[in-house]
Amino acid sequence: METLETHYAPAGFVVSMIGDAGMQDPRFGLDNWGDLRYCITQAVNGGGGTITLGYAAGNYGPNNVWGPGLSGATTTLESALPALAKDIRFCLATVTGASGNAG
């Protein structure tokens, strides 16, 4: 019997805050949620993944915390973002009724 190589699915990240501090979102207790710079840095350091821009309103995380959602928000970058030299993809969240001022 031949042993097959183990493959892992790339990690996913969610931009859930509009800041540019490179900060994890403290509200949900999820280490893959944060601002754009945080998500890109985590994806680069982790070997790639999908970064979802925004999220739908709902309960998230181990403590089932309510989040109002994030859609149509704008972030002003304070400096250049890290180079995207890894397998990184961006997608837009499908959001209904979310506010652009979360975070």
N, C-alpha and C positions, 0 to 999 in steps of 0.2 A: 504494500500500500504506500502510495506517495503522499508526503506531507505537503499541503498547499500553503502558499504564502498568505499571511493574515493581512487583510486590508481594513482600514478604518475609514468611515465616512468623514469628510472634512467637517470641522466644527462650524457652527452657525453663530452669528452675532447679530444683535438687534440695537440699532441706534434709537435710544429711548429718551435722549436728552438733547437740548439744542445748544449746549455750551461747547467750548473748544479747549477744555482743561486737560483732556486725556484722562477722564474720570469715569470709574465704574458707577453705574446708577445705584445709589444706596437704598432705594425704596423697596426693591424686590428680592434682594438676597441672591441674585443670579450673577455669576461671574462673567457671563457673556453678554450683558446688557450695559450700555453706557453711551457716552457721546461719540461723535464720529471719529475723532482722533483715537480714543480708547479702543473702539472696535477695529479700526485699521491696524493699530499697533498690535493688538492681540492676534489678529489674523496673520500678520506678517511673522510674528514670533512663533505662532503655532503651526506654521506650514500651510496656511491658506484657509479657505472657507468662504461661506456666503455671508455677506453683510446685508441685512434687511434694513431699509430706511423707513423707520416709523413702525407703529404697531397699533392694533385695534384696541379699543377700550375693553377692559375686562379684568379678571383677577389673575395674578401671576405669582410665581415663586413658591417657595416652600411654606410661606406663611399666608398664602392666598390673598395677597395685597391687591387692592383695587388700583388700576391705572387708568387715567382718562383717555389714553390713546395719544398718538402723535402723528400728524399728517400735515403736509404743506408748510412745514416750518423752514426757516432759513438760519444757517449758522454762518457767522463771520469768522473766518480763520485768522488766528493770531500769528501763525507762521506756516511754512510749507509742511504739508503732510508727509509721512514716511513714504519712501518709494514702494510701489506695488510690484515687487519682484517675485511674488509667490502666486500660487493659484487662488486668486481672490476674485469673487464675483459680487456684484451689487444687484439688489432687486428692491422694488418698491412694495411696501406692505399694502394689502387690500384693506382699506380702512373706511368705515362708515361712521359719520358723526363724531369724529375725533377733533380735538382742538390743537391748533398749531403752537400753543403756548405752554405745553407741558414741560416740566423739568425746570 
